[in-house]
C-alpha cells in the first residue's frame, strides 16, 4: 500500500498538470478573427466557366496597386468602375456581398 505522502504528491502533480492543460487550452483557443477586408475597383469583367451558371471573372485593383482575378457568382452583378469590398484569404480573395 502506498504511503500517504506518495498519494498526496501524486494528487498535487495531477492537479498541477490539469491546471497547466487548462491554461494552455485557454491560451491557444482564441476566437478566430474575421477575414481581413480591403476595397478594390472592378477594372475588367469576362465570362466565367460555362459549366457554372452565372459565373463571371473579375479583374480587381486595390488602392495599393495589387491586382486580383476572381471568378465568382454574385447575387447583385457589378459593372466596371464599381468599388467592391474584398475578403482576403491566404489563397486569394473573394468579393464580399
Backbone torsions as a table, in degrees:
resi	resn	phi	psi	omega
1	UNK	NA	131.5	-179.3
2	UNK	-68.5	151.6	179.8
3	UNK	-74.8	162.7	-179.7
4	UNK	-62.5	-36.5	-179.5
5	UNK	-64.2	-40.3	179.7
6	UNK	-65.2	-40.4	178.9
7	UNK	-65.3	-43.1	178.6
8	UNK	-62.6	-42.6	179.8
9	UNK	-61.5	-45.6	179.7
10	UNK	-63.3	-40.1	178.3
11	UNK	-63.9	-44.5	179.6
12	UNK	-65.1	-39.7	179.1
13	UNK	-65.5	-42.1	178.8
14	UNK	-65.5	-40.3	178.7
15	UNK	-65.0	-41.0	179.0
16	UNK	-66.1	-41.6	177.8
17	UNK	-63.3	-42.1	177.0
18	UNK	-61.6	-42.0	179.2
19	UNK	-64.4	-40.5	179.1
20	UNK	-64.6	-42.6	179.3
21	UNK	-64.0	-39.4	178.4
22	UNK	-65.8	-44.8	179.1
23	UNK	-64.2	-39.7	177.9
24	UNK	-65.3	-40.0	178.2
25	UNK	-64.2	-39.1	178.7
26	UNK	-69.4	-34.8	-177.9
27	UNK	-72.8	-32.5	-175.9
28	UNK	-92.5	-17.0	-177.0
29	UNK	-99.3	71.5	175.8
30	UNK	-85.1	149.4	175.3
31	UNK	-64.8	138.9	-177.9
32	UNK	-71.1	136.8	179.2
33	UNK	-81.0	148.4	178.1
34	UNK	-64.7	160.1	-179.6
35	UNK	-61.1	138.8	178.4
36	UNK	-63.0	149.8	-177.1
37	UNK	-118.9	153.9	176.4
38	UNK	-152.8	153.2	177.4
39	UNK	-101.8	153.6	-178.7
40	UNK	-147.9	162.8	176.7
41	UNK	-108.5	141.1	178.9
42	UNK	-80.2	117.6	-178.6
43	UNK	-107.8	-10.3	178.8
44	UNK	-163.8	148.5	178.7
45	UNK	-136.4	135.8	176.1
46	UNK	-138.0	164.6	178.1
47	UNK	-70.6	148.3	179.4
48	UNK	-90.4	-157.7	179.4
49	UNK	-67.2	141.2	-179.8
50	UNK	-68.6	-26.0	-177.9
51	UNK	-77.7	-11.2	179.9
52	UNK	-114.9	113.4	-177.1
53	UNK	-66.2	128.0	174.6
54	UNK	81.0	3.6	-179.1
55	UNK	-77.8	137.7	175.9
56	UNK	-126.9	154.3	174.3
57	UNK	-106.3	128.2	-176.3
58	UNK	-116.3	141.9	171.5
59	UNK	-105.8	121.4	-175.3
60	UNK	-121.5	138.0	178.3
61	UNK	-123.3	127.7	179.1
62	UNK	-85.0	171.1	179.7
63	UNK	-64.0	-29.0	179.0
64	UNK	-79.5	-3.6	177.4
65	UNK	96.8	-2.1	179.5
66	UNK	-73.2	140.6	-177.4
67	UNK	-113.5	133.5	176.7
68	UNK	-120.7	140.5	172.1
69	UNK	-110.0	117.0	-174.6
70	UNK	-124.7	128.6	172.4
71	UNK	-109.1	121.6	-172.2
72	UNK	-159.2	152.0	172.5
73	UNK	-96.7	122.7	-179.3
74	UNK	-111.7	142.8	175.3
75	UNK	-69.8	-42.2	177.6
76	UNK	-111.2	107.0	-178.0
77	UNK	-64.2	148.8	177.9
78	UNK	-110.0	161.5	179.4
79	UNK	-114.8	165.5	174.8
80	UNK	-61.7	136.8	-178.9
81	UNK	96.2	-12.6	178.4
82	UNK	-75.1	146.4	172.7
83	UNK	-91.9	136.7	179.5
84	UNK	-130.3	157.0	174.3
85	UNK	-93.9	136.4	180.0
86	UNK	-107.1	143.2	168.3
87	UNK	-102.9	111.3	-177.2
88	UNK	-84.8	143.1	177.8
89	UNK	-138.3	164.7	-179.7
90	UNK	-60.9	-28.3	-177.2
91	UNK	-104.0	14.7	178.0
92	UNK	146.8	-148.5	-178.0
93	UNK	-146.9	161.4	174.6
94	UNK	-134.3	151.0	175.6
95	UNK	-79.6	127.3	179.6
96	UNK	-79.8	133.0	180.0
97	UNK	-102.3	NA	NA
